Amino acid sequence: MRRLFVGGIAALLIIGGAATAVPALAQTDPTYPVTSFTNWTSGGQNDLQQNNNARGQYVFQAGTVNAVNRALTRWPQHYNPATLFQNLAGESQAAVDAALHAPPDLPYDHVGTAGSPDYMPDFDHNGVFGDPADFDHDTDATLDSAPFRYPCPQLDGSVLYETTDGTCKLGTDATATFKLGEAREIKIVDSRGYILDATLWLPGEALTGPGPFPGVVYSDGFTSRQDMYYWFAMRMARAGYIALTYDPAGQGDSEGTSYALYDSRMQPSCYIGGACRDVQDVVRWFVGADIQPVARQESRATPPKNPAYAPAGDNLANPVLGMLDTGRVAISGNSMGALAVDNYTYGLGTGAGGDGRPLPQLRAAVPMSGIGPMKAPIPIQFQESDYDGSPTLGGPGVGGVPLGNPNFGGIGYQATKQTYDQLRSSGQGSDSLSLVVLEGGTHLDWVDTPYATKTTWSLAVAGDAALDFIDCHARDMADACTRAASPRPRLSRAFASEQDVDGPAGPASSRCITVPDQANLNQFPTDFANAETGHPVYSCTP
């Protein structure tokens, strides 16, 4: 989500809870704030260097050059004068949706941004993973299925792939036999009758065995597309999860205008009500629960689809429902998608979703940089980055000034820390809350778009941290619980990553996963001064 809060949220947040100044730390480096400040540029620099700028060439070819070819091929099929008036309402609505999408697009096409080819399945089945033709097939009207390799993202920004012997090697290694999963494009009718574009991600074991397999649903950020988050779905599938990504109504390849995203009547407790309602509908579809229709707020030339399952309605049931362990499902999302995740926890905590009915139960939630009204009836791992919180969203935050509102939430460490502390001290909710802060990055740390302002290590750290937390609670894996509460490379050295595992009945303190030992330029001035003199301030217990 790149422009979600611009113009709509301006007030500042103040960290809740008592802070503790500690004795001077010998390892404090007074030059660290300067030498580390450009960490958030390392991802873009790596993209410029990677394979002679192959990632950038892919985005330009797939998102811009091929858009012309796609338009020349697809538009005549829809706007042929001989047949246009047979479906004039549908064609005109598609044009309106494209013009008023978030961001605006071409009808039946996509122009501009694209995710990295490192995480693109072989949708054109030519044996090459991540060529521009795969993007063409990913954005067309045909529901394709395609093999994908299991990515092993590295801290230096390179991507290896898991082989059948359990090692990870370069995708160009001709001697390697890579493990494969399968991506299946699907369509989901939401409660408002919009057709959402979605993708199911099946681990290789699901192609040969009945399961059951745990599941995870991932929700897009604002103005994003699914392919910018394929990295997360593939990481979860590699670990044995059935994953689901989707575009909410009003963006990506889903129906609707940007008004459908902001449809506040759909979910008054969420700033972006349409997106929050969609994640509830998608989870219901994922686990086989019924979706009840609701009236749209925007006027449209075409009637809504019926979200009931066929043959009574237009929704096709989850084709892999029989392989899914519906009692072991988690949810995650970035930015606007994180707000949707937060709002889902709010519905779990109040006992009702947007339609007034109980929501399907989840095992864990991982909101990645986005804080809205929420509760903690299930384990939650918050993820943030050092320099998140800038009003530009794509740039770095400086001075500890968060982008947010005390009554709403926001983005950035300050907003996330406040919510984490409030939920811990509320006396209600989950027995496990966690706050993971990535070193050096910005709001785009979780978006796999070449040249985005993120670190080279963000996807590796975020994916591993989320997987450990979800494995701990969705699979009850003790070793994953240990890893989730342990330090890992490239966590913030200025803001503590921490975990409260005592629950509402336990001690009020939170245990430090990492203890700050440096200052950075996105701290409050007083905290910066304390850290620079070797007395960092934090509120967890080492």
C-alpha positions as CSV (number, residue, x, y, z in Angstrom):
1,M,0.0,0.0,0.0
2,R,1.8,3.1,-1.2
3,R,-0.5,6.1,-0.8
4,L,-3.2,4.8,1.7
5,F,-2.9,7.5,4.4
6,V,-1.8,10.5,2.3
7,G,-4.2,13.4,2.9
8,G,-6.3,11.5,5.3
9,I,-4.3,11.0,8.5
10,A,-2.1,13.6,10.1
11,A,-2.2,13.6,13.9
12,L,0.7,12.2,15.9
13,L,0.9,9.1,18.1
14,I,2.6,8.9,21.5
15,I,4.1,5.5,22.6
16,G,2.1,4.0,25.5
17,G,3.7,2.2,28.4
18,A,6.7,2.9,30.6
19,A,10.1,3.0,29.0
20,T,13.3,1.9,30.7
21,A,16.7,3.5,30.3
22,V,19.5,1.0,30.7
23,P,23.2,1.4,31.5
24,A,25.6,2.4,28.8
25,L,26.3,-0.2,26.2
26,A,29.9,-0.6,25.1
27,Q,29.0,-1.7,21.6
28,T,27.1,1.5,20.7
29,D,28.6,3.0,17.4
30,P,28.0,6.7,17.2
31,T,28.3,6.6,13.4
32,Y,25.6,3.9,13.0
33,P,22.7,6.4,12.4
34,V,24.6,7.8,9.4
35,T,26.2,4.7,8.0
36,S,22.9,2.7,8.2
37,F,20.5,5.3,7.0
38,T,20.8,4.3,3.4
39,N,19.9,0.6,4.1
40,W,16.5,1.3,2.6
41,T,18.2,2.0,-0.8
42,S,20.0,-1.3,-0.9
43,G,17.1,-3.2,-2.4
44,G,16.9,-0.8,-5.4
45,Q,20.6,-0.9,-5.8
46,N,20.5,-4.7,-5.9
47,D,17.8,-4.6,-8.5
48,L,19.9,-2.3,-10.7
49,Q,22.8,-4.8,-10.5
50,Q,21.0,-8.1,-10.5
51,N,21.6,-10.0,-13.8
52,N,22.4,-6.8,-15.7
53,N,19.2,-5.2,-14.6
54,A,17.0,-8.2,-15.6
55,R,14.4,-7.3,-13.0
56,G,13.9,-3.8,-14.3
57,Q,13.8,-5.0,-17.9
58,Y,11.1,-7.5,-17.0
59,V,8.9,-4.9,-15.3
60,F,9.3,-2.5,-18.3
61,Q,8.6,-5.3,-20.8
62,A,5.7,-6.9,-18.9
63,G,4.1,-3.8,-17.5
64,T,4.6,-1.3,-20.3
65,V,5.8,-2.7,-23.7
66,N,3.6,-5.8,-23.6
67,A,0.6,-3.7,-22.5
68,V,0.4,-2.4,-26.1
69,N,0.5,-5.9,-27.5
70,R,-2.1,-7.0,-25.0
71,A,-4.4,-4.1,-25.8
72,L,-4.1,-4.8,-29.6
73,T,-5.1,-8.4,-28.9
74,R,-7.7,-8.1,-26.3
75,W,-9.6,-4.9,-27.1
76,P,-10.9,-6.0,-30.5
77,Q,-12.4,-9.0,-28.7
78,H,-14.5,-6.7,-26.5
79,Y,-15.0,-3.5,-28.6
80,N,-15.8,-5.1,-32.0
81,P,-18.5,-2.9,-33.5
82,A,-20.3,-6.0,-34.7
83,T,-20.8,-7.4,-31.2
84,L,-20.3,-4.4,-28.9
85,F,-24.0,-3.7,-28.4
86,Q,-24.7,-7.3,-27.4
87,N,-23.0,-6.5,-24.0
88,L,-22.7,-2.7,-24.0
89,A,-23.4,-2.4,-20.3
90,G,-20.6,-4.9,-19.4
91,E,-18.1,-3.3,-21.8
92,S,-18.8,0.2,-20.6
93,Q,-18.6,-0.9,-16.9
94,A,-15.2,-2.5,-17.6
95,A,-14.0,0.7,-19.1
96,V,-15.2,2.7,-16.1
97,D,-13.7,0.3,-13.6
98,A,-10.3,0.6,-15.4
99,A,-10.4,4.4,-15.5
100,L,-11.4,4.6,-11.8
101,H,-9.3,1.7,-10.5
102,A,-6.6,2.2,-7.8
103,P,-4.5,3.0,-9.7
104,P,-6.2,3.7,-13.1
105,D,-5.6,1.0,-15.7
106,L,-6.5,0.0,-19.2
107,P,-9.6,-2.1,-19.8
108,Y,-8.8,-5.8,-19.7
109,D,-5.1,-5.1,-19.2
110,H,-2.6,-3.9,-16.7
111,V,0.0,-1.2,-17.2
112,G,3.0,-0.2,-15.1
113,T,4.0,-1.8,-11.9
114,A,4.7,-5.6,-11.6
115,G,6.2,-7.9,-9.1
116,S,9.6,-9.4,-9.4
117,P,10.1,-12.1,-12.0
118,D,11.9,-14.1,-9.3
119,Y,8.4,-15.0,-7.9
120,M,6.4,-15.5,-11.1
121,P,5.1,-19.0,-11.9
122,D,5.5,-20.4,-15.4
123,F,2.0,-19.4,-16.6
124,D,2.8,-19.8,-20.3
125,H,4.3,-23.3,-19.7
126,N,7.4,-22.7,-21.8
127,G,9.8,-23.9,-19.1
128,V,11.0,-20.4,-18.2
129,F,9.9,-19.0,-14.9
130,G,9.3,-15.2,-14.8
131,D,9.4,-14.2,-18.5
132,P,7.1,-11.3,-19.6
133,A,4.7,-13.8,-21.3
134,D,4.0,-15.3,-17.8
135,F,2.8,-11.8,-16.8
136,D,0.6,-11.7,-19.9
137,H,-1.0,-15.0,-19.0
138,D,-1.4,-13.9,-15.4
139,T,-3.4,-10.9,-16.4
140,D,-5.6,-12.4,-19.1
141,A,-9.2,-13.7,-18.7
142,T,-8.2,-17.3,-18.8
143,L,-8.0,-19.1,-15.5
144,D,-4.6,-20.7,-15.8
145,S,-2.6,-23.1,-13.6
146,A,1.1,-23.1,-13.5
147,P,4.1,-24.7,-11.7
148,F,6.2,-22.5,-9.4
149,R,9.6,-23.1,-7.7
150,Y,10.0,-22.8,-4.0
151,P,12.0,-19.6,-3.4
152,C,14.8,-19.3,-0.8
153,P,15.3,-15.5,-0.6
154,Q,18.7,-14.5,0.7
155,L,19.8,-11.5,2.9
156,D,21.8,-10.1,0.0
157,G,18.6,-9.9,-2.1
158,S,19.4,-12.8,-4.3
159,V,16.8,-15.6,-4.7
160,L,17.7,-19.3,-4.7
161,Y,15.2,-22.1,-5.2
162,E,14.8,-25.4,-3.2
163,T,15.9,-28.6,-4.9
164,T,14.7,-32.1,-4.3
165,D,17.7,-32.8,-2.1
166,G,16.7,-30.0,0.2
167,T,19.4,-27.5,-0.7
168,C,18.8,-24.1,-2.4
169,K,20.5,-23.3,-5.6
170,L,20.4,-20.7,-8.4
171,G,17.5,-21.0,-10.8
172,T,19.9,-21.2,-13.7
173,D,21.7,-24.3,-12.3
174,A,21.1,-26.8,-15.0
175,T,22.2,-29.7,-12.8
176,A,19.6,-29.0,-10.2
177,T,16.1,-30.6,-9.9
178,F,13.8,-28.1,-8.2
179,K,10.8,-28.8,-6.1
180,L,7.6,-27.5,-7.6
181,G,4.2,-26.3,-6.3
182,E,1.2,-25.3,-8.4
183,A,-0.5,-21.9,-8.7
184,R,-4.2,-21.9,-9.8
185,E,-6.0,-18.8,-10.8
186,I,-9.6,-18.6,-9.5
187,K,-12.4,-16.1,-9.2
188,I,-14.3,-15.4,-6.0
189,V,-17.6,-13.5,-5.8
190,D,-17.7,-11.3,-2.7
191,S,-20.7,-10.3,-0.7
192,R,-21.3,-7.2,-2.8
193,G,-21.3,-9.3,-6.0
194,Y,-17.9,-8.2,-7.3
195,I,-15.7,-10.8,-9.0
196,L,-12.4,-10.9,-7.3
197,D,-9.2,-12.1,-9.0
198,A,-7.4,-14.7,-6.8
199,T,-4.8,-17.4,-6.8
200,L,-4.5,-20.6,-4.9
201,W,-1.0,-21.8,-4.1
202,L,-0.6,-25.5,-3.5
203,P,2.5,-27.2,-2.0
204,G,4.0,-30.0,-4.0
205,E,2.7,-32.5,-1.4
206,A,-0.8,-31.4,-2.1
207,L,-0.5,-32.5,-5.7
208,T,0.2,-36.1,-4.7
209,G,-1.5,-36.5,-1.3
210,P,-4.8,-35.7,0.3
211,G,-3.5,-33.6,3.2
212,P,-5.0,-32.0,5.2
213,F,-2.8,-29.0,4.9
214,P,-2.9,-25.8,7.0
215,G,-3.8,-22.6,5.2
216,V,-3.0,-18.9,5.0
217,V,-4.8,-15.9,3.3
218,Y,-2.8,-12.8,2.2
219,S,-4.4,-9.4,1.6
220,D,-3.0,-6.8,-0.8
221,G,-1.8,-3.3,0.0
222,F,-3.4,-0.2,-1.6
223,T,-2.8,0.2,-5.4
224,S,-0.9,-3.1,-5.4
225,R,-1.5,-6.3,-7.3
226,Q,-1.3,-9.9,-6.1
227,D,2.0,-10.6,-7.9
228,M,3.7,-8.1,-5.6
229,Y,3.0,-10.6,-2.8
230,Y,3.5,-13.9,-4.5
231,W,6.8,-14.2,-2.6
232,F,4.8,-14.7,0.7
233,A,2.4,-17.3,-0.8
234,M,5.3,-19.2,-2.2
235,R,7.2,-19.1,1.0
236,M,4.2,-20.5,2.9
237,A,3.6,-23.2,0.2
238,R,7.2,-24.2,0.5
239,A,6.5,-24.9,4.2
240,G,3.5,-27.0,3.4
241,Y,0.6,-24.4,3.5
242,I,-2.2,-23.9,1.0
243,A,-2.0,-20.2,0.4
244,L,-4.5,-17.8,-1.1
245,T,-3.7,-14.3,-2.6
246,Y,-6.3,-12.0,-4.1
247,D,-7.0,-8.5,-5.3
248,P,-9.8,-6.7,-3.4
249,A,-12.6,-5.0,-5.3
250,G,-11.4,-1.9,-7.0
251,Q,-7.8,-2.8,-7.8
252,G,-5.6,-5.3,-9.5
253,D,-7.6,-7.6,-11.8
254,S,-10.8,-7.5,-9.7
255,E,-14.0,-5.7,-10.5
256,G,-15.0,-2.4,-9.1
257,T,-13.7,1.2,-8.8
258,S,-11.6,2.7,-6.1
259,Y,-14.9,3.6,-4.4
260,A,-15.4,-0.1,-3.8
261,L,-12.2,0.0,-1.6
262,Y,-13.4,2.9,0.5
263,D,-17.0,1.6,0.8
264,S,-17.2,2.6,4.5
265,R,-20.7,1.3,5.0
266,M,-19.4,-2.2,4.4
267,Q,-17.3,-2.1,7.5
268,P,-17.6,1.1,9.7
269,S,-14.9,0.0,12.1
270,C,-12.3,0.1,9.2
271,Y,-11.0,3.2,7.4
272,I,-11.1,1.3,4.1
273,G,-14.3,-0.6,4.6
274,G,-14.6,-2.4,1.3
275,A,-11.1,-3.9,1.6
276,C,-11.9,-5.0,5.1
277,R,-15.1,-6.6,4.1
278,D,-13.5,-8.4,1.2
279,V,-11.0,-10.2,3.4
280,Q,-13.9,-11.5,5.5
281,D,-15.6,-12.8,2.4
282,V,-12.4,-14.4,1.1
283,V,-11.7,-16.2,4.3
284,R,-15.3,-17.5,4.3
285,W,-14.8,-18.8,0.8
286,F,-11.4,-20.3,1.6
287,V,-12.8,-22.4,4.5
288,G,-16.1,-23.2,2.8
289,A,-18.4,-20.9,4.8
290,D,-21.3,-19.2,3.0
291,I,-21.2,-15.6,1.9
292,Q,-24.4,-13.6,2.3
293,P,-25.2,-10.9,-0.3
294,V,-25.2,-7.2,0.7
295,A,-26.2,-4.1,-1.3
296,R,-23.5,-2.2,-3.0
297,Q,-22.9,1.5,-2.3
298,E,-21.8,2.5,-5.8
299,S,-24.1,2.5,-8.9
300,R,-23.1,0.2,-11.6
301,A,-24.3,-0.6,-15.1
302,T,-24.1,-4.4,-14.5
303,P,-26.0,-6.3,-11.8
304,P,-24.1,-7.9,-9.0
305,K,-23.2,-11.6,-9.1
306,N,-24.7,-13.9,-6.5
307,P,-22.1,-14.9,-3.8
308,A,-24.0,-18.1,-3.0
309,Y,-22.3,-21.3,-4.2
310,A,-23.3,-22.9,-7.5
311,P,-25.7,-24.1,-8.6
312,A,-27.8,-21.7,-6.6
313,G,-25.4,-18.8,-7.1
314,D,-22.3,-17.7,-9.1
315,N,-19.6,-18.7,-6.6
316,L,-17.6,-21.9,-7.3
317,A,-16.5,-23.6,-4.1
318,N,-12.8,-23.7,-3.2
319,P,-11.6,-26.6,-5.4
320,V,-9.1,-27.7,-2.8
321,L,-11.3,-27.4,0.3
322,G,-11.1,-31.2,0.9
323,M,-7.3,-30.8,1.3
324,L,-7.5,-27.8,3.6
325,D,-7.4,-28.1,7.4
326,T,-9.9,-25.4,8.1
327,G,-9.1,-25.5,11.8
328,R,-5.5,-24.4,11.1
329,V,-5.8,-21.2,9.0
330,A,-3.9,-17.9,9.5
331,I,-4.1,-14.5,7.8
332,S,-1.6,-11.9,6.8
333,G,-1.5,-8.7,4.8
334,N,0.5,-5.5,4.1
335,S,-0.5,-1.9,4.7
336,M,-4.1,-1.7,3.6
337,G,-4.1,-5.5,3.8
338,A,-2.7,-5.2,7.3
339,L,-5.7,-2.9,8.2
340,A,-8.0,-5.6,6.8
341,V,-6.2,-8.2,9.0
342,D,-6.5,-5.9,12.0
343,N,-10.2,-5.4,11.3
344,Y,-10.7,-9.2,11.1
345,T,-9.3,-9.5,14.6
346,Y,-11.7,-6.8,15.7
347,G,-14.6,-8.9,14.3
348,L,-13.3,-12.0,16.0
349,G,-13.1,-10.0,19.3
350,T,-16.6,-8.6,19.1
351,G,-18.1,-11.8,17.8
352,A,-19.4,-10.5,14.5
353,G,-18.1,-9.5,11.1
354,G,-19.5,-7.0,8.7
355,D,-22.6,-9.1,8.1
356,G,-23.4,-9.5,11.8
357,R,-22.4,-13.1,11.9
358,P,-19.4,-14.8,13.6
359,L,-16.3,-14.9,11.5
360,P,-14.4,-18.1,10.8
361,Q,-11.9,-18.7,13.5
362,L,-8.2,-18.3,12.8
363,R,-5.0,-19.5,14.5
364,A,-2.8,-16.4,14.0
365,A,-2.6,-13.0,12.3
366,V,0.4,-11.2,10.9
367,P,-0.3,-7.6,10.0
368,M,2.7,-6.1,8.1
369,S,2.9,-2.3,8.6
370,G,-0.7,-1.2,9.2
371,I,-2.5,-0.5,12.4
372,G,-6.3,0.0,12.7
373,P,-9.0,-0.7,15.2
374,M,-8.3,-4.3,16.4
375,K,-8.6,-6.7,19.2
376,A,-6.4,-9.7,20.2
377,P,-8.5,-12.8,20.5
378,I,-5.8,-14.8,18.6
379,P,-2.0,-14.7,18.5
380,I,-0.8,-11.6,16.5
381,Q,2.7,-10.8,15.2
382,F,3.1,-7.2,14.2
383,Q,5.8,-6.4,11.7
384,E,7.4,-3.0,11.2
385,S,10.6,-1.5,9.8
386,D,13.1,1.1,11.1
387,Y,12.1,3.9,8.7
388,D,8.5,3.2,8.2
389,G,6.0,6.0,8.9
390,S,7.0,8.7,6.3
391,P,4.1,10.7,4.9
392,T,5.5,9.8,1.4
393,L,5.2,6.1,2.4
394,G,7.8,5.2,-0.2
395,G,10.5,7.3,1.5
396,P,12.1,7.0,5.0
397,G,10.5,8.4,8.1
398,V,12.8,10.7,10.2
399,G,12.5,12.0,13.7
400,G,10.1,9.4,15.0
401,V,7.1,11.2,13.5
402,P,4.5,8.5,12.8
403,L,1.8,8.7,10.2
404,G,-1.4,8.1,12.1
405,N,-4.1,9.2,14.4
406,P,-4.6,8.3,18.1
407,N,-8.2,7.1,17.5
408,F,-7.4,5.1,14.4
409,G,-3.9,3.8,14.2
410,G,-1.4,4.3,11.4
411,I,1.9,3.1,10.2
412,G,5.4,3.2,11.6
413,Y,7.0,1.8,14.8
414,Q,5.5,4.4,17.1
415,A,1.9,3.5,16.0
416,T,2.6,-0.2,16.1
417,K,4.3,-0.1,19.5
418,Q,1.4,1.8,21.0
419,T,-1.1,-0.7,19.8
420,Y,1.0,-3.6,20.9
421,D,1.3,-2.2,24.4
422,Q,-2.4,-1.3,24.6
423,L,-3.4,-4.9,23.6
424,R,-1.0,-6.4,26.1
425,S,-2.3,-4.3,28.9
426,S,-6.0,-4.6,28.0
427,G,-6.5,-7.7,30.2
428,Q,-8.3,-9.4,27.3
429,G,-7.3,-11.5,24.4
430,S,-4.5,-13.7,23.2
431,D,-1.8,-15.4,25.1
432,S,0.8,-14.4,22.5
433,L,1.6,-11.1,20.9
434,S,4.7,-10.2,19.1
435,L,6.4,-7.1,17.6
436,V,9.1,-7.7,15.0
437,V,11.0,-4.7,13.7
438,L,13.1,-5.1,10.5
439,E,16.3,-3.2,10.2
440,G,16.7,-0.2,7.9
441,G,13.6,-0.5,5.7
442,T,10.5,1.6,4.8
443,H,6.8,1.0,4.2
444,L,7.6,-0.9,1.0
445,D,9.7,-3.6,2.8
446,W,6.9,-6.2,2.1
447,V,6.3,-5.3,-1.5
448,D,8.2,-7.3,-4.1
449,T,8.4,-4.6,-6.8
450,P,11.8,-3.9,-8.4
451,Y,13.4,-0.6,-7.4
452,A,11.1,-0.2,-4.4
453,T,12.6,1.6,-1.4
454,K,13.3,-1.5,0.7
455,T,16.3,-3.4,2.0
456,T,17.8,-6.5,0.3
457,W,16.9,-8.6,3.4
458,S,13.3,-7.5,4.0
459,L,11.5,-10.4,2.3
460,A,13.8,-13.0,3.8
461,V,13.4,-11.7,7.3
462,A,9.7,-10.9,7.1
463,G,8.9,-14.2,5.5
464,D,10.9,-16.3,8.0
465,A,9.6,-14.4,11.0
466,A,6.0,-14.8,9.8
467,L,6.4,-18.4,9.0
468,D,7.9,-19.2,12.4
469,F,5.0,-17.4,14.2
470,I,2.3,-19.0,12.1
471,D,4.0,-22.5,12.4
472,C,4.0,-22.0,16.2
473,H,0.3,-21.3,16.4
474,A,-1.2,-23.0,13.4
475,R,0.8,-26.2,13.7
476,D,1.7,-26.1,17.4
477,M,5.4,-26.6,16.5
478,A,7.6,-26.0,19.6
479,D,10.8,-25.4,17.6
480,A,9.0,-22.7,15.6
481,C,7.8,-21.1,18.8
482,T,11.4,-20.9,20.0
483,R,12.6,-19.4,16.7
484,A,9.7,-16.9,16.7
485,A,10.9,-15.6,20.1
486,S,14.6,-15.6,19.3
487,P,16.9,-13.0,17.7
488,R,17.5,-13.3,13.9
489,P,19.8,-11.4,11.6
490,R,18.7,-8.0,10.4
491,L,16.2,-7.1,13.1
492,S,16.3,-3.4,14.1
493,R,19.1,-2.3,16.4
494,A,17.3,0.8,17.5
495,F,13.8,-0.5,18.3
496,A,13.3,-3.6,20.3
497,S,11.6,-6.6,18.8
498,E,9.6,-8.2,21.6
499,Q,7.1,-10.8,22.6
500,D,4.4,-11.1,25.3
501,V,3.8,-14.8,25.9
502,D,2.3,-14.5,29.4
503,G,-1.2,-13.5,28.2
504,P,-3.6,-11.2,29.9
505,A,-3.4,-13.1,33.2
506,G,0.4,-13.0,33.3
507,P,3.0,-10.3,34.2
508,A,2.6,-6.9,32.5
509,S,6.1,-7.0,31.1
510,S,7.0,-7.9,27.6
511,R,10.2,-9.9,26.9
512,C,12.8,-8.5,24.5
513,I,13.6,-10.6,21.5
514,T,16.3,-8.0,20.7
515,V,17.8,-5.3,22.9
516,P,18.5,-2.0,21.2
517,D,22.2,-1.1,21.0
518,Q,22.2,1.7,18.4
519,A,20.5,4.9,17.5
520,N,18.7,5.6,14.2
521,L,17.4,8.8,12.6
522,N,13.8,7.8,12.9
523,Q,13.8,7.8,16.7
524,F,12.3,10.6,18.8
525,P,15.0,13.2,19.4
526,T,15.3,12.4,23.1
527,D,15.5,8.6,22.4
528,F,18.1,9.3,19.8
529,A,20.2,11.3,22.2
530,N,19.9,8.6,24.8
531,A,20.9,5.9,22.4
532,E,23.8,7.9,21.0
533,T,25.2,8.2,24.5
534,G,24.9,4.5,25.1
535,H,21.6,4.6,27.0
536,P,19.0,3.3,24.7
537,V,15.4,3.5,25.9
538,Y,13.0,0.5,25.6
539,S,10.1,-1.0,27.6
540,C,10.6,-4.7,27.3
541,T,12.5,-7.0,29.7
542,P,15.8,-8.4,28.5
